[in-house]
Amino acid sequence: MNKEYLNFFLNEQIQINLITFVEGLILAGFLSFIIQITYLKFSTSLSNKFDFSKNFIILGITTALVITIVKSSLALSLGLVGALSIVRFRAAIKEPEELIYLFLIIATGLGCGAGQLKITLIGILFAILIIIIFSLYWKKKKIADEEILNSSIIFNKRISDKEIDEVINKINPMCLQIKFISLSSTENQTTLNLDLKPKNFKNVGEITETVKKFDSKVKIMLAKKSMLSL
């Protein structure tokens, strides 16, 4: 390559529009703040969420600043590659969810620094909307699962299919839902596993008493589905 062309690419700098630069920084800070609020409200992380997210805004603005400066000069771009090769980040990422939010912040900074404000705004807001929808869905599903009880009914004898149907029919009026899970039977014992959704908390005791009336020696174990799977 001609030496003049090489000097041009290495030394020529593009003038940065001050207004566009300020708009990028403001948008990067705003979107980073929105991401932080979303993380604090909808994240399922078990670590200290506030301590982890308190640097989101600074990270987003810093990324936007670096990209804005670097894109104006090829020499600065090459210098950034060299700098990143010796800088090591040793922050411990305990959960994959934390990494996702960091990528969102970096994407915000990259987009705003590159001057793609509209695309960045639409993309980040869409990602936040998806996070909120999935969070509400899984929260609703978790609540529904917590209302379901895993039941293990153990009879100290072999019982027939007709007797099993009789037990289920007796407890059915006290439940909103009964789901058959498994049945194991030997000469001396029969174990029936069901998922039960009682109409209310009082029905738990009524279910136990109803089954014991069928067989006074029966053993019954109940546990929340979210806590234990039988």
SETORGU-987901 format. One record per residue: residue in three letters; x, y, z of N, C-alpha, C in turn. Coordinates in pm, whole numbers, padded with zeros to 5 digits, always signed. Each point is the difference from the previous one (the first is absolute). Layout:
ALAXYZXYZXYZ/...
end
This chain:
MET+00085-00120+00000-00085+00120+00000+00088+00125+00000/ASN-00040+00099-00077+00073+00125-00008+00011+00062+00139/LYS+00119+00056+00028+00027+00058+00132-00096+00114+00031/GLU-00037+00078-00103-00091+00112+00022-00138-00048+00043/TYR-00046-00110-00066-00130-00056+00039+00005-00055+00143/LEU+00111-00064+00034+00014-00055+00134-00003+00111+00104/ASN+00070+00108-00026-00002+00113+00093-00138+00061+00011/PHE-00072+00001-00112-00136+00056+00000-00091-00081+00092/PHE+00004-00133-00013-00089-00085+00079+00037+00002+00148/LEU+00130+00015+00028+00044-00005+00139-00014+00134+00070/ASN+00013+00107-00072+00005+00132+00064-00124+00086-00024/GLU-00078-00033-00104-00119+00080-00029-00106-00025+00105/GLN-00058+00105+00053-00103-00011+00102-00129+00064-00048/ILE-00110-00068+00029-00132+00050-00036-00049+00092+00110/GLN-00051+00115-00039-00052+00094+00097-00132-00052+00058/ILE-00008+00002+00132-00119-00050+00069-00098+00115+00020/ASN-00125-00025-00039-00105+00099+00020-00034+00007+00148/LEU+00017+00117+00061-00019+00015+00144-00143-00029+00042/ILE-00097+00047-00079-00141-00021+00036-00034-00149-00002/THR+00044-00068-00107-00025-00145-00010+00069-00075+00113/PHE+00120+00045+00036+00074-00063+00109-00074+00014+00133/VAL-00051+00120+00029-00074+00024+00124-00130-00081+00001/GLU-00069-00004-00115-00123-00079-00010+00028-00147+00028/GLY+00112-00051-00052+00038-00139+00022+00026-00030+00147/LEU+00072+00092+00067+00029-00019+00142-00128+00002+00084/ILE-00089+00094-00032-00127+00010+00075-00083-00126-00019/LEU-00010-00046-00125-00079-00120-00027+00064-00123+00065/ALA+00133-00009-00003+00069-00113+00064-00026-00001+00150/GLY+00005+00117+00064-00028+00007+00142-00144-00033+00032/PHE-00094+00049-00083-00142-00026+00022-00032-00148-00014/LEU+00047-00062-00109-00028-00142-00023+00067-00087+00106/SER+00120+00038+00041+00068-00075+00106-00078+00007+00130/PHE-00057+00116+00029-00083+00016+00120-00125-00087-00009/ILE-00064-00004-00118-00119-00085-00019+00036-00147+00018/ILE+00117-00040-00054+00044-00138+00016+00026-00032+00147/GLN+00058+00094+00073+00026-00020+00142-00131-00019+00078/ILE-00100+00084-00028-00130-00012+00067-00064-00136-00033/THR+00010-00040-00128-00055-00130-00041+00070-00114+00071/TYR+00131+00010+00012+00077-00105+00069-00038-00010+00147/LEU-00012+00114+00067-00034+00001+00142-00141-00055+00025/LYS-00091+00023-00092-00139-00037+00021-00031-00143-00046/PHE+00060-00043-00109-00040-00126-00062+00107-00109+00007/SER+00120+00033+00044+00105-00102+00004-00027-00102+00110/THR+00036-00125-00026-00013-00107+00099+00135-00033+00064/SER+00097+00087-00021+00134-00023+00055-00005-00005+00152/LEU+00082-00087+00058+00004-00016+00145+00107+00088+00064/SER+00088+00056-00081+00106+00085+00054-00056+00139+00028/ASN+00087+00088+00055-00043+00136+00031-00019+00076-00131/LYS-00125+00016-00041-00030+00057-00130+00038+00148-00009/PHE-00018+00074+00109+00030+00143-00004+00150+00024-00019/ASP+00082-00074+00075+00145+00017-00013+00048-00033-00141/PHE-00063-00101-00062+00039-00040-00134-00042+00102-00104/SER-00119+00060+00017-00057+00086-00103+00034+00149+00017/LYS+00062+00037+00110+00023+00142+00025+00098+00062-00100/ASN+00077-00083-00071+00096+00051-00098-00052-00010-00144/PHE-00125-00039-00019-00055-00015-00134+00008+00129-00080/ILE-00041+00111+00063-00005+00128-00071+00140+00044-00041/ILE+00096-00010+00093+00139+00038-00031+00057-00088-00110/LEU-00030-00130+00004+00050-00092-00102-00057+00035-00137/GLY-00130+00030-00005-00062+00035-00127+00056+00128-00059/ILE+00015+00102+00083+00053+00129-00048+00146-00014-00041/THR+00078-00075+00079+00142-00020-00033+00016-00073-00133/THR-00081-00102-00022+00007-00074-00127-00034+00091-00117/ALA-00105+00082+00018-00038+00094-00106+00113+00099-00027/LEU+00065+00048+00105+00110+00096-00015+00118-00063-00074/VAL+00036-00120+00038+00114-00068-00064-00028-00024-00148/ILE-00119-00050-00032-00034-00029-00140-00004+00129-00083/THR-00052+00106+00058-00006+00128-00072+00140+00050-00035/ILE+00092-00011+00093+00137+00047-00023+00073-00092-00097/VAL-00017-00130+00020+00073-00098-00081-00043+00004-00145/LYS-00130+00021-00027-00047-00006-00139+00052+00117-00083/SER+00054+00101+00066+00049+00117-00073+00140-00018-00055/SER+00067-00109+00040+00139-00018-00043+00036-00147-00004/LEU+00058-00043-00111+00046-00138-00013+00113-00027+00099/ALA+00087+00098+00021+00111-00017+00093-00051-00025+00142/LEU-00103+00074+00039-00058-00021+00132-00065-00138+00010/SER-00059-00048-00109-00060-00133-00001+00105-00106+00026/LEU+00114+00013-00069+00110-00095+00020+00055+00011+00142/GLY+00006+00122+00052+00048+00018+00137-00093-00063+00102/LEU-00131+00006-00029-00097-00061+00091+00018-00151+00006/VAL+00027-00061-00117+00024-00145-00004+00120-00035+00088/GLY+00106+00080-00009+00119-00026+00081-00027+00020+00148/ALA-00080+00102+00033-00030+00027+00141-00084-00112+00059/LEU-00099-00047-00075-00087-00107+00051+00075-00132+00016/SER+00109-00017-00074+00077-00124+00009+00076-00011+00132/ILE+00021+00114+00067+00074-00003+00126-00090+00029+00121/VAL-00123+00046-00027-00094+00026+00109-00086-00124+00021/ARG-00005-00047+00121-00078-00119+00031-00106+00034+00105/PHE-00121-00043-00030-00110+00021+00094-00022-00129+00077/ARG+00013+00009+00131-00011-00119+00083-00125+00001+00088/ALA-00102+00077-00042-00125+00001+00077-00066-00137-00010/ALA-00040-00053+00114-00060-00133+00003-00146+00008-00042/ILE-00034-00069-00108-00139-00008-00045-00057-00130+00054/LYS-00089+00012+00099-00050-00118+00069-00114-00067-00074/GLU-00079+00078-00076-00117-00055-00066-00004+00048-00145/PRO-00049-00085-00093-00009+00039-00142-00085+00125-00020/GLU-00100+00020+00084-00088+00116-00014+00079+00131+00013/GLU+00099+00002+00087+00083+00119+00017+00076+00032-00128/LEU+00048-00103-00068+00073+00019-00125-00091+00057-00108/ILE-00125-00043-00001-00095+00051-00099-00021+00150+00017/TYR-00016+00043+00124-00021+00143+00025+00126+00081-00033/LEU+00117-00056+00024+00123+00069-00038+00009+00016-00151/PHE-00041-00102-00075-00002+00010-00145-00099+00106-00047/LEU-00112+00012+00068-00097+00105-00034+00061+00139+00019/ILE+00072+00019+00111+00064+00128+00027+00107+00030-00105/ILE+00081-00100-00032+00106+00020-00100-00060+00028-00137/ALA-00109-00072-00035-00067+00025-00127-00055+00142-00005/THR-00051+00048+00114-00049+00138+00007+00113+00099-00027/GLY+00113-00020+00065+00114+00088-00020+00052-00005-00142/LEU+00007-00121-00058+00050-00014-00137-00091+00073-00099/GLY-00132-00020+00015-00093+00062-00093+00000+00151+00010/CYS-00002+00051+00123+00000+00146+00020+00132+00061-00044/GLY+00111-00067+00028+00130+00051-00041+00017+00001-00151/ALA-00064-00098-00068+00010-00007-00146-00097+00095-00069/GLY-00084+00069+00079-00094+00095-00058-00130-00060-00047/GLN-00022-00130+00026-00123-00068-00040-00104+00012+00112/LEU-00046+00122+00023-00085+00027+00116-00138-00065-00011/LYS-00064+00015-00116-00136-00055-00016+00000-00153+00007/ILE+00096-00061-00069+00010-00146+00001+00026-00051+00142/THR+00091+00067+00070+00033-00040+00137-00120+00015+00092/LEU-00071+00112-00012-00118+00024+00084-00105-00108-00022/ILE-00031-00030-00125-00102-00101-00031+00045-00138+00048/GLY+00126-00034-00027+00050-00133+00037+00001-00023+00150/ILE+00048+00097+00077+00009-00016+00145-00139-00002+00063/LEU-00089+00087-00046-00136+00001+00055-00073-00131-00033/PHE+00025-00055-00118-00060-00128-00037+00053-00112+00090/ALA+00132+00002+00026+00060-00102+00087-00057+00010+00142/ILE-00018+00122+00049-00057+00020+00134-00143-00050+00005/LEU-00076+00026-00107-00139-00047-00007-00006-00152+00006/ILE+00090-00067-00071+00004-00147+00002+00035-00051+00140/ILE+00094+00068+00066+00038-00038+00137-00119+00010+00094/ILE-00076+00109-00010-00116+00021+00087-00107-00105-00026/ILE-00028-00029-00127-00103-00099-00034+00037-00138+00053/PHE+00124-00042-00022+00042-00132+00047+00004-00006+00153/SER+00041+00110+00065+00005+00003+00146-00140-00016+00059/LEU-00097+00071-00056-00137-00010+00048-00058-00139-00026/TYR+00037-00058-00115-00050-00134-00033+00053-00105+00097/TRP+00132+00004+00024+00059-00099+00090-00043+00021+00145/LYS-00023+00128+00038-00048+00028+00134-00139-00059+00020/LYS-00085+00017-00101-00136-00055+00006+00004-00152+00004/LYS+00089-00060-00079+00013-00146-00002+00052-00051+00134/LYS+00094+00075+00061+00055-00041+00129-00107+00002+00107/ILE-00084+00105+00000-00109+00009+00097-00096-00115-00018/ALA-00030-00034-00126-00091-00112-00027+00059-00131+00049/ASP+00131-00019-00019+00066-00123+00046+00001-00009+00152/GLU+00012+00115+00068+00004-00001+00146-00134-00042+00060/GLU-00108+00016-00076-00132-00039+00048-00025-00149-00017/ILE+00088-00068-00072-00015-00144-00024+00079-00079+00103/LEU-00064-00102+00056+00064-00086+00099+00033-00134-00061/ASN+00123-00044+00020+00036-00139-00032-00047-00088+00115/SER-00078-00100-00030-00049-00090+00104+00047-00142-00028/SER+00042-00064+00106+00039-00141-00007-00085-00075+00102/ILE-00089-00084-00049-00092-00076+00086+00046-00146+00000/ILE+00040-00048+00119+00059-00134+00011-00093-00090+00080/PHE-00049-00105-00065-00086-00099+00066+00085-00122+00035/ASN-00020-00052+00120+00076-00118+00045-00064-00130-00047/LYS-00049+00002-00120-00060-00119-00060-00015+00024-00149/ARG-00035-00104-00071-00025+00015-00144-00147+00037-00020/ILE-00023+00109-00070-00138+00042-00024-00030-00003-00150/SER-00125-00018-00033-00041-00017-00138-00018+00136-00069/ASP-00016-00007-00131-00024+00123-00077-00132+00064+00041/LYS-00096-00082+00032-00130+00053+00043+00013+00079+00129/GLU+00081-00049+00092+00021+00071+00128+00077+00131-00021/ILE+00093-00002-00094+00075+00123-00031-00095+00107-00056/ASP-00087-00042-00091-00099+00093-00055-00092+00054+00109/GLU-00031-00084+00097-00087+00042+00111+00068+00107+00085/VAL+00131-00018+00026+00075+00099+00079+00004+00134-00074/ILE+00029-00006-00130+00008+00124-00079-00134+00071-00006/ASN-00108-00078-00014-00134+00060-00006-00040+00066+00131/LYS+00050-00053+00113-00033+00057+00130+00070+00133+00025/ILE+00125+00014-00050+00073+00125+00024-00021+00101-00113/ASN-00061-00044-00110-00021+00088-00114-00082+00126+00032/PRO-00109-00009+00081-00079+00121+00029+00078+00108+00076/MET+00111-00038+00065+00077+00096+00078+00115+00061-00079/CYS+00013-00039-00127+00112+00046-00083-00049+00067-00128/LEU+00075+00099-00042-00026+00061-00129+00058-00082-00113/GLN+00105-00075+00033+00068-00079-00101+00067-00120+00063/ILE-00012-00115-00065+00070-00121+00042+00069-00059-00123/LYS+00131-00021+00013+00076-00054-00112+00074-00126+00044/PHE-00024-00109-00071+00067-00127+00031+00147+00008-00041/ILE+00089-00041+00092+00145+00002-00027+00053-00141-00017/SER-00019-00085+00100+00052-00137-00011-00070-00091+00100/LEU+00016-00128-00025-00058-00103+00089+00095-00118+00004/SER+00039-00039+00120+00084-00120+00017-00068-00092+00099/SER+00002-00130-00031-00074-00094+00084+00077-00130+00016/THR+00004-00049+00123+00058-00132+00031-00104-00078+00079/GLU+00036-00119+00045-00094-00081+00078-00033+00064+00134/ASN+00094+00077+00055-00020+00055+00134-00018+00153+00004/GLN+00013+00064-00116-00008+00147+00003-00042+00056-00135/THR-00075+00109+00005-00040+00073-00121+00027+00149+00022/THR+00074+00061-00091+00032+00142+00011-00061+00076-00117/LEU-00081+00100+00034-00069+00081-00100+00051+00144+00008/ASN+00056+00050-00108+00050+00138-00005-00092+00086-00085/LEU-00046+00111+00058-00091+00091-00068+00046+00144+00017/ASP-00031+00083-00098+00013+00145+00014-00137+00056+00032/LEU-00013+00066+00117-00129+00051+00044+00003+00152+00008/LYS-00108+00062-00040-00015+00145+00015-00125+00025+00085/PRO+00017+00011+00134-00115+00018+00089-00073+00131-00027/LYS-00131+00002+00030-00079+00122-00018+00046+00109+00096/ASN+00037-00040+00121+00057+00094+00096+00082-00078+00102/PHE+00067+00071+00091+00091-00063+00094-00072-00099+00093/LYS-00126+00030+00037-00075-00089+00090-00023-00137-00061/ASN-00005-00005-00134-00025-00128-00066+00116-00097+00013/VAL+00121+00050+00034+00114-00090+00016-00027-00099+00112/GLY-00047+00049+00115-00033-00088+00111-00116-00092-00033/GLU-00099+00051-00072-00116-00082-00037+00040-00113-00093/ILE+00093+00029-00091+00049-00105-00090+00067-00111+00078/THR+00084+00039+00096+00071-00099+00083-00100-00086+00078/GLU-00098+00064+00063-00099-00073+00079-00085-00092-00088/THR-00033+00045-00119-00082-00082-00091+00073-00127-00040/VAL+00129+00012-00031+00078-00118-00038+00016-00094+00118/LYS+00018+00054+00121+00015-00084+00119-00128-00075+00035/LYS-00113+00059-00036-00127-00071+00022-00010-00123-00090/PHE+00063+00011-00117+00001-00114-00091+00088-00112+00054/ASP+00114+00039+00061+00093-00096+00059+00073+00069+00114/SER-00026-00043+00122+00056+00068+00118+00152-00015+00009/LYS+00058-00099-00068+00144-00023+00008+00078+00064-00116/VAL-00069+00077-00081+00063+00059-00116+00100+00109+00043/LYS+00107+00016-00078+00097+00106+00023-00014+00104-00112/ILE-00005+00127+00040-00019+00108-00097+00111+00102+00016/MET+00063+00034-00111+00103+00106-00001-00040+00105-00103/LEU-00002+00126+00045-00034+00112-00086+00114+00100-00002/ALA+00029+00055-00116+00106+00100-00013-00031+00090-00117/LYS+00046+00128+00008-00019+00091-00111+00080-00048-00119/LYS-00060+00011-00117+00067-00044-00121+00127+00078-00026/SER+00000+00129+00038+00118+00085-00023+00116-00035+00093/MET-00029-00075+00109+00103-00031+00097+00049-00145-00009/LEU-00088-00088-00045+00034-00142+00001-00075-00071-00109/SER+00069-00086-00072-00063-00082-00100+00006-00145+00044/LEU-00118-00059+00015-00005-00137+00051+00025-00102-00111/
end
